[in-house]
Amino acid sequence: MGILEKIADIEAEIARTQKNKATEHHLGLLKAKLAKYRVQLLEPKTTAAKGEGFDVMKSGDARVVMIGFPSVGKSTLLNKITKTESETGAYEFTTLTCIPGKIEYNGASIQLLDLPGIIEGASQGKGRGRQVVAVARTADLILMMLDATKSDIQKELLERELEAVGLRLNKRPPNIYFKVKKGGGIAFNATCKLTHLNERLAYQILHDYKIFNAELLIREDCTVDELIDIILGNRKYVTCLYCYNKIDAITLEEVDRIARQPYTEVISCSADLNLDGLIKSIWYHLDLLMLYTKRRGEQPEFAEGLIVRQNSTIEHICHAIHRSLATNFKYALVWGTSTKHNPQRVGLTHVVHNEDVVQIVKK
């Protein structure tokens, strides 16, 4: 029996098993086996060659990857908001490779990738699913393109495919400490009341993954799936922005309903509706900051800002300017909302805010 058949059998058993307190333990073990088989399916032992056109070098200040079913307007959007020419057509699978573009906004250079449309079963390798998913795992933000004229079934199917390959959309990692040890057995501790998990089930899941010596500390109530994610350690937590195209073909009431959903933007590529709003939303969800630097005795360089991530420290800024700057760092002077007074003398651990001005002083 192949891996696909084993996955299908386990999914069928999970579907027909009633979900209650008595079956929680059995379902947890089934989910652990299912996750293990999916890892074997997506990460085969033999190294597979990358598909032509998919190996695109990461560039710019951030990478945004467009994912969606065929003919939802991904290539049209790329042409509209970047200077790239991606082939478009009123038929499916017009785009067959990965087409990169660039969005220039607020001084930042954001790489936008147009990927081929994926189909149901992409997580199992159907179509060019594996290549598309491999590129999606490198994204700082996933832009899920959806057709507003169709029901939310597209969104549900895409979320299911991405979930199956270890992409966790708009979630944060569970507060669990896990470390494999060389001996001493399994040390299980919990600092909260657990409703979906217990010590016996955690032991059996660890043993199923051939882990017999480990330290496990659960700091918040978590599910079996979240524990498996921590054990596997190859899950990627990424922000996903849902973009509904073709809103000019639906009623205003329906547009209003869709637009009120979290992490959602509504656009029309053909009518050029809300494209600027989409770019602003991409900038916001990427959590990028614009900083300015200045030399001693000179005015700040407002013409050339420095793009960094949210919660960046002075040390991150030193590395962004030059690799050796942190080694010779003495202190920094900062003007802006991150300080108590202007300027404030700070160290490497100081967290900067948007539009702060920074002067680095070397030894």
RODO-2510 file (C-alpha; in nm, 4 decimals, decimal comma):
residues 363
     n   res          X          Y          Z
     1     m     0,0000     0,0000     0,0000
     2     g     0,1435     0,3389    -0,1040
     3     i     0,1557     0,6560     0,1054
     4     l    -0,1413     0,8111    -0,0775
     5     e    -0,3555     0,5052     0,0018
     6     k    -0,2485     0,5135     0,3672
     7     i    -0,3353     0,8845     0,3890
     8     a    -0,6757     0,8195     0,2289
     9     d    -0,7479     0,5336     0,4734
    10     i    -0,6583     0,7447     0,7789
    11     e    -0,8628     1,0429     0,6539
    12     a    -1,1600     0,8108     0,5967
    13     e    -1,1282     0,6653     0,9475
    14     i    -1,1080     1,0157     1,1011
    15     a    -1,4183     1,1193     0,9049
    16     r    -1,6291     0,8236     1,0221
    17     t    -1,5135     0,8360     1,3866
    18     q    -1,7484     1,0217     1,6182
    19     k    -1,5817     1,3132     1,7948
    20     n    -1,6286     1,2949     2,1717
    21     k    -1,4273     1,2506     2,4901
    22     a    -1,4048     0,8742     2,4432
    23     t    -1,2531     0,8993     2,0952
    24     e    -1,0145     1,1954     2,1528
    25     h    -0,7208     0,9648     2,2254
    26     h    -0,7792     0,7508     1,9150
    27     l    -0,8247     1,0575     1,6908
    28     g    -0,5037     1,2105     1,8288
    29     l    -0,3011     0,9047     1,7308
    30     l    -0,4611     0,9012     1,3855
    31     k    -0,3707     1,2679     1,3333
    32     a    -0,0105     1,1947     1,4366
    33     k     0,0146     0,9141     1,1781
    34     l    -0,1477     1,1342     0,9129
    35     a     0,1025     1,4168     0,9709
    36     k     0,3922     1,1696     0,9501
    37     y     0,2755     1,0280     0,6154
    38     r     0,2231     1,3775     0,4732
    39     v     0,5809     1,4714     0,5616
    40     q     0,7034     1,1563     0,3820
    41     l     0,4899     1,2460     0,0814
    42     l     0,6122     1,6064     0,0535
    43     e     0,9745     1,5436     0,1470
    44     p     1,0769     1,2298    -0,0410
    45     k     1,4184     1,0773     0,0266
    46     t     1,5278     1,1192    -0,3350
    47     t     1,6081     1,4797    -0,4214
    48     a     1,3721     1,6005    -0,6890
    49     a     1,4798     1,8626    -0,9392
    50     k     1,3089     2,1980    -0,9163
    51     g     1,0611     2,2859    -1,1846
    52     e     1,1723     2,5191    -1,4621
    53     g     1,1140     2,8833    -1,3690
    54     f     1,0403     2,8216    -1,0015
    55     d     1,3895     2,8871    -0,8635
    56     v     1,3589     3,2666    -0,8288
    57     m     1,6152     3,4513    -0,6159
    58     k     1,4675     3,6366    -0,3207
    59     s     1,5192     4,0110    -0,3618
    60     g     1,3923     4,3391    -0,2225
    61     d     1,2787     4,4108     0,1316
    62     a     1,0061     4,1428     0,1420
    63     r     0,8524     3,8669    -0,0702
    64     v     0,4794     3,8336    -0,1431
    65     v     0,3537     3,5175    -0,3145
    66     m     0,0223     3,5028    -0,5011
    67     i    -0,1643     3,1736    -0,4710
    68     g    -0,4990     3,0879    -0,6217
    69     f    -0,6925     2,8651    -0,8537
    70     p    -0,6521     2,9163    -1,2309
    71     s    -0,8112     3,2225    -1,3946
    72     v    -0,8738     3,4315    -1,0823
    73     g    -0,6675     3,7287    -1,2069
    74     k    -0,3192     3,6733    -1,0591
    75     s    -0,1316     3,7636    -1,3788
    76     t    -0,3583     4,0618    -1,4470
    77     l    -0,2949     4,1964    -1,0975
    78     l     0,0813     4,1519    -1,1414
    79     n     0,0673     4,3543    -1,4634
    80     k    -0,1435     4,6257    -1,2988
    81     i     0,0638     4,6940    -0,9844
    82     t     0,4144     4,6165    -1,1149
    83     k     0,6023     4,6903    -1,4356
    84     t     0,6145     4,3197    -1,5227
    85     e     0,4395     4,1742    -1,8267
    86     s     0,2891     3,8364    -1,7372
    87     e     0,0834     3,6566    -2,0011
    88     t    -0,2912     3,6698    -1,9364
    89     g    -0,5759     3,4800    -2,0930
    90     a    -0,9398     3,3835    -2,0472
    91     y    -0,8412     3,0177    -2,0170
    92     e    -0,6900     2,8165    -1,7342
    93     f    -0,3162     2,7601    -1,6745
    94     t    -0,1982     3,0615    -1,8774
    95     t     0,0917     3,0988    -1,6323
    96     l     0,3118     2,7878    -1,6252
    97     t     0,6168     2,9178    -1,4368
    98     c     0,6970     3,1595    -1,1540
    99     i     0,6864     3,5224    -1,2792
   100     p     0,8519     3,7816    -1,0489
   101     g     0,7491     4,1462    -1,0268
   102     k     0,8347     4,4406    -0,8028
   103     i     0,6122     4,6802    -0,6057
   104     e     0,7711     5,0139    -0,5136
   105     y     0,5929     5,1634    -0,2127
   106     n     0,6994     5,3931     0,0742
   107     g     1,0601     5,3550    -0,0323
   108     a     1,0396     4,9763    -0,0063
   109     s     1,0994     4,7249    -0,2836
   110     i     0,8529     4,4357    -0,2446
   111     q     0,8966     4,1270    -0,4609
   112     l     0,5646     3,9910    -0,5921
   113     l     0,5575     3,6403    -0,7395
   114     d     0,2882     3,5206    -0,9783
   115     l     0,2646     3,1423    -0,9418
   116     p     0,0705     2,8995    -1,1638
   117     g    -0,2842     2,8268    -1,0522
   118     i    -0,3016     2,5285    -0,8205
   119     i    -0,5705     2,2623    -0,8190
   120     e    -0,7356     2,0536    -0,5517
   121     g    -0,4876     1,7857    -0,4471
   122     a    -0,1829     2,0106    -0,4918
   123     s    -0,0565     1,9094    -0,1458
   124     q    -0,0289     1,5538    -0,2803
   125     g     0,1737     1,6676    -0,5808
   126     k    -0,1057     1,7056    -0,8378
   127     g    -0,0437     1,9584    -1,1147
   128     r     0,2640     2,1599    -1,0161
   129     g     0,1489     2,1695    -0,6554
   130     r     0,4780     2,0770    -0,4906
   131     q     0,6758     2,3483    -0,6699
   132     v     0,4099     2,6108    -0,5962
   133     v     0,3963     2,5154    -0,2289
   134     a     0,7779     2,5132    -0,2016
   135     v     0,7884     2,8761    -0,3218
   136     a     0,4970     2,9702    -0,0916
   137     r     0,7003     2,8552     0,2105
   138     t     0,9601     3,1253     0,1321
   139     a     0,7020     3,4062     0,1463
   140     d     0,6847     3,6858     0,4012
   141     l     0,3183     3,7265     0,3059
   142     i     0,0797     3,5057     0,1080
   143     l    -0,1670     3,6870    -0,1169
   144     m    -0,4529     3,4428    -0,1739
   145     m    -0,6365     3,5440    -0,4920
   146     l    -1,0052     3,4502    -0,4924
   147     d    -1,2958     3,4960    -0,7329
   148     a    -1,5664     3,7100    -0,5715
   149     t    -1,8298     3,5662    -0,8077
   150     k    -1,7835     3,2204    -0,6593
   151     s    -1,8653     3,1015    -0,3082
   152     d    -1,6117     3,0749    -0,0249
   153     i    -1,5434     2,7147    -0,1316
   154     q    -1,2261     2,8374    -0,3098
   155     k    -1,0943     2,9837     0,0139
   156     e    -1,1723     2,6674     0,2108
   157     l    -1,0043     2,4404    -0,0456
   158     l    -0,6890     2,6538    -0,0660
   159     e    -0,6621     2,6782     0,3132
   160     r    -0,6955     2,3004     0,3354
   161     e    -0,4201     2,2447     0,0754
   162     l    -0,1806     2,4869     0,2478
   163     e    -0,2623     2,3450     0,5911
   164     a    -0,1764     1,9962     0,4645
   165     v     0,1746     2,1047     0,3656
   166     g     0,2571     2,2739     0,6946
   167     l     0,1628     2,6360     0,6236
   168     r    -0,0264     2,7929     0,9132
   169     l    -0,2154     3,1015     0,7988
   170     n    -0,2729     3,3972     1,0322
   171     k    -0,1792     3,1926     1,3379
   172     r     0,0983     3,2198     1,5935
   173     p     0,3125     2,9256     1,7113
   174     p     0,1705     2,7525     2,0222
   175     n     0,3409     2,8346     2,3513
   176     i     0,5125     2,4964     2,3898
   177     y     0,8738     2,4250     2,4837
   178     f     1,0066     2,1048     2,3266
   179     k     1,3608     1,9705     2,3218
   180     v     1,4905     1,6256     2,2316
   181     k     1,7488     1,4907     2,4785
   182     k     2,0008     1,2073     2,4698
   183     g     1,8620     1,0317     2,7772
   184     g     1,6424     1,0563     3,0831
   185     g     1,3117     0,9598     2,9257
   186     i     1,0275     1,2030     2,8611
   187     a     0,9708     1,4890     3,1070
   188     f     0,6126     1,6152     3,0654
   189     n     0,4940     1,9330     3,2397
   190     a     0,1995     2,1690     3,1909
   191     t     0,1460     2,5105     3,3503
   192     c    -0,2224     2,5256     3,2510
   193     k    -0,5313     2,3068     3,2393
   194     l    -0,5363     2,0899     2,9259
   195     t    -0,8711     2,0095     2,7649
   196     h    -0,7592     1,8494     2,4354
   197     l    -0,4401     1,6753     2,5438
   198     n    -0,3111     1,4638     2,8307
   199     e     0,0211     1,3152     2,9374
   200     r    -0,0566     0,9638     2,8112
   201     l    -0,1541     1,0869     2,4651
   202     a     0,1558     1,3108     2,4440
   203     y     0,3764     1,0109     2,5322
   204     q     0,2191     0,7924     2,2635
   205     i     0,2521     1,0639     1,9972
   206     l     0,6201     1,1121     2,0831
   207     h     0,6791     0,7354     2,0734
   208     d     0,5049     0,7199     1,7347
   209     y     0,7724     0,9606     1,6081
   210     k     1,0474     0,7432     1,7671
   211     i     1,1166     1,0059     2,0357
   212     f     1,1834     0,8449     2,3746
   213     n     1,3919     1,1136     2,5471
   214     a     1,2633     1,4697     2,5465
   215     e     1,1533     1,7650     2,7560
   216     l     0,8001     1,8920     2,6932
   217     l     0,6568     2,1986     2,8666
   218     i     0,3072     2,3142     2,7642
   219     r     0,2341     2,6724     2,8715
   220     e    -0,1140     2,7068     2,7184
   221     d    -0,4056     2,4824     2,6317
   222     c    -0,3257     2,3310     2,2929
   223     t    -0,4644     2,0725     2,0527
   224     v    -0,3090     1,7506     1,9276
   225     d    -0,2424     1,9187     1,5908
   226     e    -0,0469     2,2007     1,7569
   227     l     0,1658     1,9527     1,9533
   228     i     0,2418     1,7616     1,6317
   229     d     0,3428     2,0893     1,4633
   230     i     0,5958     2,1574     1,7408
   231     i     0,7332     1,8012     1,7282
   232     l     0,7804     1,8139     1,3499
   233     g     0,9381     2,1600     1,3712
   234     n     0,8958     2,2314     0,9978
   235     r     0,5747     2,4333     1,0122
   236     k     0,5747     2,7888     0,8797
   237     y     0,3517     3,0521     1,0366
   238     v     0,2771     3,3220     0,7811
   239     t     0,0293     3,6059     0,7359
   240     c    -0,2236     3,5535     0,4566
   241     l    -0,4135     3,8377     0,2891
   242     y    -0,7324     3,7247     0,1128
   243     c    -0,7862     3,9239    -0,2081
   244     y    -1,1278     3,8947    -0,3758
   245     n    -1,1150     3,9938    -0,7432
   246     k    -1,4052     4,0725    -0,9839
   247     i    -1,6145     4,2693    -0,7311
   248     d    -1,7629     4,4671    -1,0221
   249     a    -1,9624     4,1529    -1,1066
   250     i    -2,1400     4,1178    -0,7682
   251     t    -2,3834     4,3296    -0,5646
   252     l    -2,2753     4,6070    -0,3272
   253     e    -2,4258     4,4123    -0,0359
   254     e    -2,2039     4,1137    -0,1167
   255     v    -1,8959     4,3383    -0,1540
   256     d    -1,9690     4,4888     0,1879
   257     r    -2,0051     4,1427     0,3451
   258     i    -1,6755     4,0192     0,2006
   259     a    -1,4831     4,3384     0,2801
   260     r    -1,5718     4,3153     0,6512
   261     q    -1,3951     3,9803     0,6911
   262     p    -1,0528     3,9908     0,8649
   263     y    -0,7345     3,9934     0,6535
   264     t    -0,9443     4,0715     0,3427
   265     e    -0,9269     4,3175     0,0521
   266     v    -1,1725     4,3493    -0,2369
   267     i    -1,0580     4,4603    -0,5837
   268     s    -1,1403     4,4548    -0,9521
   269     c    -0,8427     4,4265    -1,1862
   270     s    -1,0510     4,4896    -1,4970
   271     a    -1,2117     4,8071    -1,3531
   272     d    -0,9005     4,9202    -1,1539
   273     l    -1,0965     4,9258    -0,8275
   274     n    -0,9098     4,9491    -0,4911
   275     l    -0,5676     4,8497    -0,6280
   276     d    -0,4032     5,1269    -0,4227
   277     g    -0,5855     5,0015    -0,1147
   278     l    -0,4513     4,6512    -0,1771
   279     i    -0,0921     4,7796    -0,1947
   280     k    -0,1406     4,9712     0,1321
   281     s    -0,2809     4,6565     0,2933
   282     i     0,0180     4,4508     0,1709
   283     w     0,2530     4,7094     0,3268
   284     y     0,0573     4,7041     0,6546
   285     h     0,0525     4,3233     0,6876
   286     l     0,4230     4,2932     0,6039
   287     d     0,4978     4,4923     0,9236
   288     l     0,7716     4,6987     0,7577
   289     l     0,9173     5,0178     0,9063
   290     m     1,0839     5,3141     0,7390
   291     l     1,3863     5,4539     0,9259
   292     y     1,6233     5,7387     0,8462
   293     t     1,9918     5,7623     0,9278
   294     k     2,2093     6,0678     0,9874
   295     r     2,5772     6,1449     1,0174
   296     r     2,7200     6,3566     1,2979
   297     g     2,6681     6,7276     1,2307
   298     e     2,4519     6,6640     0,9202
   299     q     2,0805     6,6578     0,8420
   300     p     1,8989     6,3194     0,8265
   301     e     1,8981     6,1464     0,4885
   302     f     1,5237     6,1662     0,4274
   303     a     1,5682     6,0948     0,0570
   304     e     1,6986     5,7421     0,1274
   305     g     1,5214     5,5555     0,4044
   306     l     1,6097     5,2190     0,5536
   307     i     1,3444     4,9442     0,5475
   308     v     1,3409     4,7057     0,8468
   309     r     1,0932     4,4678     1,0086
   310     q     0,8597     4,5440     1,2973
   311     n     1,0258     4,5123     1,6419
   312     s     1,3733     4,5612     1,4929
   313     t     1,6486     4,6755     1,7292
   314     i     1,9514     4,8987     1,6816
   315     e     2,1529     4,5807     1,6293
   316     h     1,9335     4,4877     1,3293
   317     i     1,9914     4,8361     1,1871
   318     c     2,3683     4,7987     1,2276
   319     h     2,3578     4,4709     1,0322
   320     a     2,1402     4,6316     0,7628
   321     i     2,3901     4,9154     0,7144
   322     h     2,7109     4,7087     0,7323
   323     r     2,8056     4,3720     0,8812
   324     s     3,0982     4,5078     1,0841
   325     l     2,9069     4,8021     1,2348
   326     a     2,7697     4,6059     1,5325
   327     t     3,1222     4,4924     1,6274
   328     n     3,2517     4,8510     1,6485
   329     f     2,9268     4,9873     1,7992
   330     k     2,9597     5,2352     2,0881
   331     y     2,6094     5,3830     2,1181
   332     a     2,3290     5,5268     1,9056
   333     l     2,1320     5,8509     1,9148
   334     v     1,7638     5,8144     1,8259
   335     w     1,4983     6,0777     1,7459
   336     g     1,1374     5,9651     1,7229
   337     t     0,8439     5,8019     1,8994
   338     s     1,0507     5,5129     2,0389
   339     t     1,2392     5,7484     2,2730
   340     k     1,1509     5,9279     2,5984
   341     h     1,3321     6,2443     2,4849
   342     n     1,4984     6,3608     2,1619
   343     p     1,7655     6,2585     2,1054
   344     q     1,8049     5,9606     2,3372
   345     r     2,1275     5,7675     2,3767
   346     v     2,0526     5,3946     2,3428
   347     g     2,2220     5,0560     2,3119
   348     l     2,1930     4,7648     2,0701
   349     t     1,8734     4,6267     2,2261
   350     h     1,6647     4,9438     2,1775
   351     v     1,3513     4,8731     1,9672
   352     v     1,2847     5,1361     1,7002
   353     h     0,9538     5,2735     1,5677
   354     n     0,8418     5,3819     1,2221
   355     e     1,0138     5,6973     1,0868
   356     d     1,2706     5,7145     1,3694
   357     v     1,6002     5,8897     1,2911
   358     v     1,9110     5,6966     1,3986
   359     q     2,2734     5,8035     1,4312
   360     i     2,5256     5,5255     1,4981
   361     v     2,8403     5,6172     1,6895
   362     k     3,1355     5,3805     1,6566
   363     k     3,4154     5,3173     1,9054
***
